[in-house]
Amino acid sequence: MRHTPRSRSTVLVGILLLSSLISGCLGKKSDSKNFVYCSEGSPTAFNPQITTDGTSNNAAAHTIYEKLVDFKYGTTEVVPALAQSFSVSDDRLTYTFILRKNVSFHSFGDFKPSRPFNADDVLFSINRMRQKDHPYHKVGGGSYEYFNGMEMGSIIKNVVKDNNYQVSIILNRPEAPFLANLAMSFMSILSKEYADFLAAKGEKEKIDHYPVGTGPFMFKKYVKDSLIRYKRNKKYWGEAPKVDNLIFAITPDPSVRFQKLKAGECHLIIEPSPADIAAIEKEDNLKLLSGSGLNVGYLAMNTQRKPFDDVRVRKAINLALNRDSYIEAIYLGQAIKAKNPLPPTIWSYNDKVSDYEHNLEKAKALLKEAGLSQGFETEIWTLPVTRPYNPNGKKMGEMMQADLAKVGIKAKLISYDWPTYLKKARQGEHQLIQLGWTGDNGDPDNFLNVLLGCGGVEAGSNVARWCHDEFEKLISKAKLVTDKEKRAPLYRRAQEIFKEQAPWVTLAHSKVFRAMSKNVKGYIIDPLGGDIFKRIELK
């Protein structure tokens, strides 16, 4: 359904209804046991295997589920999680994991687990994504964008149950970022017993929307576009959460999030508007955290659709857009202009790449050379949610529209609700689309391969739908090498090809902000962009 703006009265009524719902959820319990997080959008699903967006990650991957390995809180260091230890063979083809014992899965509705987590759950979770004949592979459409975009199907040769508490993953070839990839959300472990329970009832599709995991919080309720409610997992194997109830109050408008934070209706808000940063800092009862974002915002051009299959047109659009004005007007200086698809904080960043200048005459000349001297008509899809890499998609779209008009390109602005936006983008229905990325594991492969590799075209993560032979050879070779000093030159050359071919307009690398009540303790800004609540408390 087409995304349309709501009236002010509708928004106010929605806020009142949401406040009532939250109050009903909290009941009369001590405020220190109930934590309300003002999130920015609705999740596309509650299963990290089939989602790629940060909104869904926060709703499921960082609350309900866990992986064999994880990133140490607040860092990109890989540490054991559901696996208590792991080892890698000398040939780097076999990864062996010793699993934790006595880890309980959640209960949900009529489902009560009869056994703890074991190797069967690991095999079920990985094989669902990699085996087309798996009984759950096609449930929900059979689209595993991350798994396929990162070529995990061709990398993994087999997953072997050595015994109930030992699993070996055997690879077809060495893969330098493999352990970090296992720590990413899409490698979350689901319950095979719960899957069998749903299959017996003929309700397989519920596995992606009524989640059962081993994480610190248990899913209780989702009211679409309004709230998500979780309860503390009392049987959690690790350090127990310090709050009893976690509530996501879904609030798309960043200014409304700020007002609700001031009014005490939520304890922490995601992505405050850059325009509100100064006001937040002046509030005695609030605090603001910031950090360098491992992110990039971009405008992708669908290179499989005319005229964007012509590199001259793509370069013309890069020259036509005044990105400096976007940094000033939309990010209010809280970002730097991007010239590469990698943020400058990632190793192998190529600072020697020459960026496109803002030059209307050169843009017009390229369009004329491409046979488009009169310009053309197109569509820009504008981001419908607030993300660190683009805090105001609609306003940016309007500025882009005005810039393109100066070189004869008439752009119509279109948007959808967030789940629809992502679904249509994966299917390649767009022409120009605003998107962005926050790194998942600190490795260049997570940007260059997932977002721009040939495997990402079919998987849907490469929305430019750009597949370039030399670029592909470079990033594929880099994955086989473990030595960073040898990998880095390959990635630096890949960035040069990217810039020459211009499948995106690189927009910005932004700072990340979180605003919260001063009594919130234990929260750390995640360098990988997630909001993690298992150590949070109210004092």
N, C-alpha and C positions, 0 to 999 in steps of 0.2 A: 504494500500500500504506500502511496506517495506520502512523504513526510510533510506535514503542514504545521505552521506555527500555531500555538494555542493562544487564546485570548487571555488577558490579564486576570479576568474574573475566573476563568477556568483554572488557571494556575493557582490562584488563591484558594479556591474550593478544594483543589487537589492537595494543597499543603495542609489544610485543616483536616481532611480525611486521613491523610498520612499520619499526622500528629495523633489523631484518635486511635489509629491502628497500632502505632508504636506504644502509646500509653496502655492500650489493652494488652499488648504482649508483655510489657514490663510488670504489670500488676503492682503489688505493694512491696516488692522486694527492695532491698537496699540499693541505692543508686550505684554504689561501688561494685555491684555484681552484674550490672547491666551496661553494656557498652554499645553506643549507637554511632555508626559510621555513615556519613553522607557520601554515598557513591554517586557516580556520574551517569550510569546507564544500566540497562537491563542485560543480563547475560544471554548469550545466544543458546547456551545449553549448560548443564552441570556435569560435564565430562571433558576434562582437558585433552582427551584423545582427539576430539572432533572440533575443538575451538582453537583460535590463535590470538584472540584479542585480550588485552589486559583486563578489561571489565569482567570477562568470564573467568580469567585466571584468578582474579581476586575472589570471585564468588565461589570457586570450587577448588582450584589447585592449591591455594594457600590456606584453606580452611579444612576441607573435607579429606583430601587425598594426600598420599605420600609416595615417594619413589624409592628405589633401591639405594640411591645416593642423593645427596642434596647439596646446596650451597650453604656454607657456614653463614649464619645470620649476619647480614650486613656486608658480606664479601662475595667474591666469586671463587672462593676456595671450595673444592669438592670434598665432602666428608661423608662417612657412612650414614645411612638412615635406616630403612627397613632391612638393608644388609648391614650386619654388624662389622663385617670386614670384607675386603675384596683383594684379588691379586690378578696380575696380568702375566701371561706367558712370555717367554723370551722373544718369540716371533711376533708378538703383539696381535695374535689372532684369537686367543682364548681369554675371556674375562670370567673369573670364577667368583661367585658371591656366596658367603656364608650368611644365612638369613637369621634374623632375630626370632627367638621363640617367645611364645606367650603374648603375641601381639593380637589384640582383639579387633575385629571388624565392628562397625556400628550396627545397631538394630534400626529398622525403619518399618513402620506399619506392622504388617503381619510377619515380616521377616525377622527371625532371631538366629544369629549365627550359632552353629553347633560345634564349630572348631575354630582354632586360631589361624591367622595368616600362615601360609606355607608356600612351597614351590609351585603348587598347582595354580595359585593365583597369579604368580609371575608369568608362567607359561600362557595362561588364559589371556592376560592383559596384552602381552607383546604379540602373541599369535593372532589375536583378533585383528590387529592392524596389518600384519604381514602375510597372512594366509587367506587367499580368496575363497577357499572352501570352508573356512572356519564358520561355525554355526551363527556367530555374531558379527561376521565381517560386513555383511550388507545391511545390518540393522541401522536405521537412521540415514541410509543412503550410501554407506560404505565409503565416505570421504574422510581421509585422514591426512589433512593438508600438511601438517608438520612432518609426520612420519614419511610421507612420500616426497615432500619438498626437500627433505634432507637425505633422500635416497637410502633410507634405513632398510628398505626392503631388499636392495641389492647388496648392501653392506653386511647385513646379518645372514649368515648361512644357516644357523640352527640355534635353537634354544633348548637346552638339555636339562632335564631334572635328574641330578646326580643322586639325590635323596630328598626327603621331605624338606630339608633345611639347607640344601646346597643346589645352586643353579649355575650352569656354565652357558655363556653366550659366545658362540663361535662365529667369527667373521670370515668373509670371503677375501678381504684385503685389509691391511692395516688402515686405521682411521684415526688420525691425530686427535681430533676433538671428541672421540667417542664417549669417554667417561663424562666429560662436561655435558654432552648431549643427553646422557642417561639421567642427568640431574634436572633436565628441563621438564616442564609441566606435562607435556604430551606422553611422557613415560610413566605417568602415575599408575599405581597398582590398584586394580578393581578386584572385587570379590567374585571368584568363580562360583562359590556356593549361592550367592545372591543371583548371579546370572542363571544358574540352573533352576532356582526357585521361580524366577520370572518366566523362564521358558516353559516350565510345567504349567503355568497359568495362562500361557499364550500372550504374555505381556512383555516381550523382549525389549520393545522400544522404551520402556520405562527406565532402563538402565542409564540412559543419558540424561534423564530429567528428574529422577528421584534417587539421588546418589547415596551409595554406601561405601565408605572408605575406612581408613585406619587413623585419620588425622585428629588434631586436637579439638575440632568442633564437629558436631553432628547436625546434619541438615534436618530442619523441622518443618519449614513452610516457605512458600514463595507466592506472593501476590504480585502478579505481572505488573511491571512498571511502577510498583509502589514500595515493596519491602521484601527482604529475605530474612528469615529468622533461623538462628543456629543455637544449639545448646552445648555446653561444655561436655566433652567426652570424659566421663569419670573413670573410664578404664584405659585412658591413654597411657601408652608404655613409657613415654618421655616425661619431661617436666610438665606438670598439669597446668592448663590455662588458669589465669588468675581472675577471670570473669565468668559468671555462670551463663549469661545470655549475650550473644552477639547479634546485633540487628543492623542490616544494611538498609538505610533509608535512601531509596533511589531518587536522586534529585539532579536532573540534567543541567539546570541553569546554575552556573558558578556563583552568581550574585545571590541567588536564593540560598545556596549552600552556606555562604558567608552569614547571611541574616539568621539562618537557623543555628549556626554555631554561636553567634552572639546571644541568641535567645535561650541557649542551653538545650536546644532540641537535638543536638548531636554533639559528640565529643571530639570528632576528628573529621576533617573534610579533605577530599581529594581535589587536586588541581584548582586552587583558588584562582580567580581571574587576576591577571597581571595588574588590572586597574584597582584591585582591592588590597594589594600587597601592603602599601603604605598604611592603609587604615587598620589592617590586622596588626601591624607592628605597634600601633598606638593603643590597642586595647589591653588594659591591665590584666584581664583574666584569660588572655589568649597568648599562645606562643607560635612562632613560625619556624619551621625547619626547611632548609634548602640544601641542594646538592647538585653536583654536575650530572646531567642526564646522559646516559648511554643510549642516545636516541638520535633519530633523524626524521624530519618531516619532509615530504616530497609531493610533487605533482607528477603522477605517472601518465605516460601516453601509451595507449593501447596500440602497440606496433603491428598488430595483426589486422588493424582497420585503417583504411585510407582516410586522410593522407599521411597518417602517422607512421606508415611503413617507409616513408621517405626521410632519411636522416637530415636533409636540408630543412624540412618543416619542423622537425624536432629541435634543431639548433635555432631556428627562427623564434620559436616559442621561448627557449631559454634566454634569447637576447631581448625579447619583448617585455618580459616580466621584471618589474622593478622590485627586486627582493629586499633591497635596503629599506624601502618604504614599509614593507610588511613587518620587518624587524622592529621598526620604530612605532608603527601604529597598532600592531596586534600583540607583539611580545613585550612592548614597552621597554625595549632594551635588555630584557631578561633572556636573551638568546644570542647566538652568533650565526652569521650567515653560513650555510653549508655549501661546500663545493664538492665533497665526496660523499658516497653512500655510507661511509664509515664515520663515526664521530671521532674527533681528534684524540680522545682519551684511549682509543684502542690501538694496540701495537700493530704495526705495519701501515698506519695511516700515511698517505702520500701527500706531504705538504707542498711538493714541487708541482703538483697538477695546476694548470692554469684554468682559472674559472672564466665563465662567460660574463662579459660586461653587459650593462643595460644599454642597448644601442638599437633604437628604432629603425634607423636607416639601414643598418646591416640586416636586421630582421626582414625588412621589406624587400631587400635585394635577394635574399635567400628564397623568400616566397615567390618572387618573380622568376627566379632560376628554376624553381620547382613547377612552374606553370600556374601559379596561384597569385598572379599580380592583383587580382580583384579580391583576394582573401577567400574565406569560406565560412560556413556555419558549423558549429560544433556544440558540445555540451561539456560543462564542468560539473562533476559530482562534488558537492561540498560536504565536508565532514559533519555528521550530525551530533557528535559528542565532543566534550572537552577532553583533549589529550595534551600531555606536556609538549609534544612536538607540534601541536596546532590548537591553541586555546580558543579560536573563534573561526571555524571553517566558513561560516556564512559571510562574515565580514571580509575574510581573505578572498573568498570567491568573488565578491563584488569588486574588490580591488583588481583581481586578475582579469575580470570581465572588462573593466575600464582600460587596463593596459593592452589587452589583446585587440580591443576595438581600434586602438591607435594605429595598428598595422593591418586593419581590414578583416580581422577574425571576429565574427559575431558569435559569442558564447552564451548559451542558455544555462542558467544555474538550476541544478536538480539535486534533491536530497531525499533520503529515505530514513526510516527508523534504522537503528544500528544493526540489528541482526539481518535485515533485508539488504542493507547497504553492503555488508560483507558477503552475503550469499551471491548477490548479483555481480559483485566485483570478481569473485572466484570464477564465475561462469563467463567472464569477459564481456559483459553487456555494456560496459562503459566506453567512453572515448578518452576523456581526461578525468582523472580522479585524484582527489586529495587523500593521501594516506600517510602513514609514518610507521616507525618501528622503534621499539625499545629492546635492546639486546637481551638475550636470554641466558647467555653463558660466558660473555666476555671474549669470545673468539671471533675473528674476522669472518670465518665461514658462516656464522649465524646471520650475518648481513648479506655477504656477497653470494653465497650459495642459495640460501633460502629465498631471498628476495629477487635475485637476478639470474640464478642458474636455470638451465633448461628443464631440470626436473620440477622446478617450481611453477612452470607454465601449466603443466597438466594438473599438478597438485592444487593450483590456485593461489599460491603465495606470491608468485611473480605476476603482479597485476599489469606490468608493462607488457607481459607476454613476449618478452624479448629473449631470444636464444642466439648467442653469438659463439661461433666455433672456437676462436682463439681464447676468448674470455673463459669459456667452459673448460678448455684444456688446462688453463692456468690454475683455476680454482680446484679442479679435480686432482691435479698433480700436487698442489699444496696440502691436500688432505692426507696424502700418503707419507708426508714428511713430519717427523716429530720435533725436529730442531727448529725453533722459532727463527733463528738467524737465516736458515735456508728457506723457510716458508715465506718470510716477510717480503723478499723481492718479487715473488710470484704474485702476491696480493697487491703490491704497489703497481706492478705492470697492469694488473686487471683493472685497477682504478683508472689508469690512463685510457684504457680501451673504453671503459664505461663513459668517461667524459667525452671522448671522441664520437661515440655513437649516440649519446644523449637520450636514453630511453626515459629519463626523469628530468624534471627541473628540481634540483636539490634546494630545499628552502632554508631549513634552520636546524641547529642543535640547541635545545633549550635547557635552561636550568629547571630543576624539579622542586616544587614546593608542596608542603603539607602544613595545614593550619590546624590547631587543636587547643583544647582547654588546657590550662596550666597544670591541672591535676592529673593529666595523662602522663604515665611513666612507662618506660620499657619499649617505646617505639623508636625504631631506627629506619631512616630512609634506605630502602633497598636499592643497591646500584643497578639491579636488573629490572626495576620499575614496579615491583609488586608491593601490595600492602599486606603485611604479615602481622597477625594479631595474637599469636599464641603466648607471647611474653608481655602483652600489654596489660596495664592495670590502672585503676583510678585511686588516687590517694588524696 
